[in-house]
Amino acid sequence: MSMTSTDCAVIRDGFPRPNPNTPTNVLEQLSLKGKTIVITGVADGIGYAVAEAMAEAGGDVALWYNSNDAAIAKEEYLGKTHGVRAVAYKVDVSNYDNVQQTMNAVVDDFGKIDTFIANAGMAISKPLLEQTLDEYRKQMSVNVDGVLYCAKAAGAIFSAQRTGNLIITSSMSAHIVNVPVDQPVYNATKAFVTHLGKSLAREWRDFARVNIVSPGFFDTKMGASPQTVQEAFRMAALGRQGDTKEIKGLYLYLASGASSYMTGSDVVIDGGYTLS
């Protein structure tokens, strides 16, 4: 629908909205002191690096894990090292009742949730014709249902608070098909959550921000396999996989007041892989 200059000049009730009370100093903008951040999939890899970033910036962290109990020891380490509150919760994100119960427990324990980072994910790298339907359903249950369940439960809290921040971990594979592994189902799940995040940024515009991070290959258990790592090196403009410390600042930016004018964005951090 086109608009005339007259249409554009119409004064709309409630606009412009007020600017946030964000500090002018950029380092103060990046501080998370007094904030509560929930991160899923925190036992290792990108999830734990993100939890570190939030704690290092002074934020209290709720660490959601499922199969890897290493998160319990990491909870104690983050709390003692950075002087923040850190609590680990065992959660199956593919079970909505479990997600809702744990979300309520976090609010009871911390009083609020400022930022929810839906990071948990999995990949079964097989061509579709070699993948079983059970393997397909497992990926969908974690990568799609898990993100949607977390978003739904967190969004209800954000709506009640009239403030909130959702960050979804997607993948560069949502943007391209020439990744050096056969993973069509994984690629499709990440395309789903990317577009879900953009849609929620519009739906929740009155009370929450929503952004997406799309990592490329990082040196984690979900990074390039031994069979494909040389291709990952060749395709990335920087010629290597990323170190998880190199993604911490991006999540911190999105979780902090420094990104207060940013919503609906999908930030690709892939060493230039998708330039190829």
C-alpha positions in Angstrom: 0.0 0.0 0.0 1.4 3.4 -1.0 1.3 6.4 1.2 1.0 10.1 0.3 2.9 12.9 1.9 -0.4 13.9 3.6 -0.7 10.4 5.1 2.8 10.6 6.4 2.1 13.9 8.2 -0.9 12.5 10.2 -0.2 12.6 13.9 -0.6 9.2 15.5 -1.7 8.8 19.1 1.1 7.5 21.3 3.9 8.5 18.9 6.7 9.2 19.1 7.3 6.7 21.9 9.7 7.9 24.6 13.4 7.1 24.4 14.7 4.5 26.9 16.6 5.8 30.0 19.9 4.5 28.6 23.2 5.8 30.0 25.3 7.9 27.6 28.5 6.1 28.5 28.8 3.1 26.3 30.5 0.9 29.0 27.6 1.7 31.3 25.2 0.7 28.5 26.8 -2.7 28.3 26.5 -3.3 32.1 23.9 -6.0 33.1 24.0 -5.2 36.8 20.5 -5.8 38.3 19.4 -7.8 35.2 18.3 -11.4 35.1 19.3 -13.4 32.0 18.1 -16.9 31.2 20.2 -19.0 28.8 19.3 -22.4 27.4 21.8 -25.0 26.3 24.5 -23.7 28.7 26.5 -26.8 29.5 29.2 -26.1 26.9 29.9 -24.4 23.5 28.2 -21.1 22.6 25.7 -21.4 25.4 28.3 -21.5 28.2 30.3 -18.7 26.5 27.2 -16.6 26.5 26.5 -17.3 30.2 30.1 -16.2 30.9 29.5 -13.0 29.1 26.3 -12.2 31.0 28.0 -12.9 34.3 31.1 -11.0 33.4 28.9 -8.0 32.7 27.3 -8.2 36.2 24.1 -10.0 35.2 22.4 -12.7 37.3 22.1 -15.9 35.3 19.7 -18.8 35.1 21.4 -21.6 33.4 19.1 -24.1 31.6 20.6 -27.5 30.7 19.3 -30.9 30.0 21.6 -33.8 29.3 24.9 -32.4 30.6 25.2 -32.0 34.4 28.5 -30.1 33.9 26.3 -27.0 34.1 25.9 -27.5 37.9 29.6 -27.0 38.5 29.7 -24.1 36.1 26.8 -22.4 38.0 29.0 -22.4 41.2 32.0 -21.1 39.3 30.2 -18.2 37.6 28.6 -17.1 40.8 31.8 -17.1 42.9 34.1 -15.7 40.2 31.9 -12.8 39.2 29.9 -12.1 42.3 26.5 -12.7 40.7 23.7 -15.0 41.3 23.8 -18.1 39.2 21.3 -21.0 39.4 21.2 -24.1 37.2 17.9 -25.7 36.2 17.5 -29.0 34.4 15.0 -28.5 31.7 13.8 -30.4 28.6 12.9 -27.5 26.2 10.9 -29.9 24.0 8.4 -30.4 26.9 6.2 -27.3 27.2 5.0 -28.1 30.7 8.6 -28.4 31.8 9.5 -25.1 30.2 6.5 -23.3 31.8 7.3 -24.8 35.2 10.9 -23.8 35.0 10.1 -20.3 33.7 7.8 -19.8 36.8 10.6 -21.1 39.0 13.1 -18.6 37.6 10.6 -15.7 38.3 10.1 -17.0 41.8 13.8 -17.2 42.4 14.9 -14.0 40.7 11.8 -11.9 40.7 11.8 -11.2 37.0 13.4 -12.1 33.6 15.0 -9.3 31.6 16.4 -11.3 28.8 15.8 -14.9 27.6 18.3 -16.4 25.2 16.9 -19.4 23.4 20.2 -21.1 22.5 19.6 -24.9 22.9 19.8 -26.8 19.7 21.0 -30.0 18.0 22.0 -31.4 14.6 21.8 -34.8 13.0 23.9 -34.4 9.9 22.4 -36.8 7.4 20.9 -36.5 3.9 17.1 -36.6 4.1 16.9 -40.0 2.5 19.2 -41.5 5.1 17.5 -39.8 8.1 14.9 -41.6 10.0 11.6 -40.0 10.9 12.5 -40.3 14.6 15.7 -38.3 13.9 13.7 -35.7 12.0 11.2 -35.4 14.9 14.1 -35.1 17.5 15.6 -32.2 15.7 12.2 -30.5 15.3 11.3 -31.1 19.0 14.5 -29.2 20.2 15.3 -26.7 17.4 11.7 -25.7 16.6 9.4 -26.7 19.4 11.9 -25.9 22.0 12.4 -22.3 20.8 8.7 -21.8 20.3 7.9 -23.1 23.7 10.5 -20.9 25.4 9.4 -17.9 23.4 5.7 -18.5 24.3 6.4 -18.9 28.0 8.9 -16.0 28.2 6.7 -13.7 26.1 3.9 -14.1 28.6 6.2 -12.9 31.3 7.5 -10.0 29.2 3.9 -9.0 28.4 3.0 -8.9 32.1 6.2 -7.0 33.0 5.7 -4.7 29.9 9.4 -5.2 29.2 11.6 -8.0 28.0 14.3 -9.1 25.5 14.3 -12.4 23.5 17.4 -13.5 21.7 17.2 -16.6 19.4 20.3 -18.6 18.3 19.7 -19.6 14.7 22.5 -20.4 12.2 24.1 -19.2 9.0 22.6 -22.3 7.4 19.2 -20.5 7.5 20.6 -18.2 4.8 22.4 -20.6 2.5 22.3 -24.2 1.3 26.0 -24.7 0.4 27.1 -25.7 3.9 29.7 -28.5 3.7 27.5 -31.1 5.4 24.2 -32.8 4.5 21.7 -31.4 7.0 18.5 -30.3 5.3 16.3 -30.8 8.3 18.7 -28.8 10.6 18.8 -26.0 8.0 15.0 -25.9 7.8 14.7 -25.7 11.6 17.0 -22.7 11.7 15.1 -21.0 8.9 11.9 -21.5 11.0 13.3 -19.9 14.2 14.8 -17.0 12.2 11.5 -16.0 10.7 9.7 -16.7 14.0 12.0 -14.2 15.7 11.3 -11.6 13.1 7.5 -12.1 13.4 7.7 -11.9 17.2 9.6 -8.6 16.9 6.5 -7.2 15.3 4.0 -9.0 17.5 5.7 -7.9 20.7 6.7 -4.4 19.7 4.8 -2.8 22.5 6.7 -4.6 25.3 9.7 -6.6 24.1 12.6 -6.7 21.7 13.5 -9.8 19.7 16.7 -10.4 17.8 18.4 -13.4 16.2 22.1 -14.5 16.1 23.1 -16.7 13.2 26.5 -18.2 13.9 28.7 -19.9 11.4 31.2 -22.7 12.3 32.6 -22.3 15.8 35.0 -24.7 17.4 32.5 -26.6 19.5 30.9 -30.1 19.3 28.4 -28.6 16.9 31.0 -27.0 14.8 32.5 -28.5 11.6 32.9 -32.3 11.8 36.4 -33.8 11.1 35.1 -34.8 7.6 34.1 -31.2 6.7 36.5 -29.0 8.7 38.8 -28.4 5.8 35.9 -27.2 3.6 34.8 -24.9 6.5 38.3 -23.4 6.5 38.3 -22.9 2.8 34.8 -21.4 2.6 35.2 -18.9 5.5 36.8 -15.6 4.4 38.8 -15.6 7.6 40.0 -19.2 6.9 39.1 -20.8 10.2 36.3 -21.6 12.7 35.4 -19.1 15.3 36.4 -19.3 19.0 33.4 -19.0 21.3 35.1 -16.0 23.0 34.5 -14.2 19.7 30.7 -14.4 20.0 30.4 -13.3 23.6 30.3 -9.6 22.8 27.5 -9.9 20.3 25.2 -11.6 22.7 26.2 -9.0 25.4 25.4 -6.2 23.0 21.9 -7.6 22.2 21.2 -8.4 25.9 22.2 -4.9 27.1 20.9 -1.4 26.8 23.5 -0.7 24.1 21.1 -2.3 21.6 17.9 -0.6 22.8 17.0 0.6 19.2 17.5 -2.9 17.7 14.7 -5.4 17.2 13.9 -7.9 14.4 17.5 -8.1 13.3 19.3 -11.3 12.3 23.0 -10.9 12.9 25.3 -13.3 11.0 28.6 -14.0 12.6 30.4 -16.6 10.4 33.9 -15.4 9.5 32.6 -14.4 6.1 31.4 -17.9 5.1 28.2 -16.7 3.6 30.2 -14.3 1.4 31.3 -17.3 -0.7 
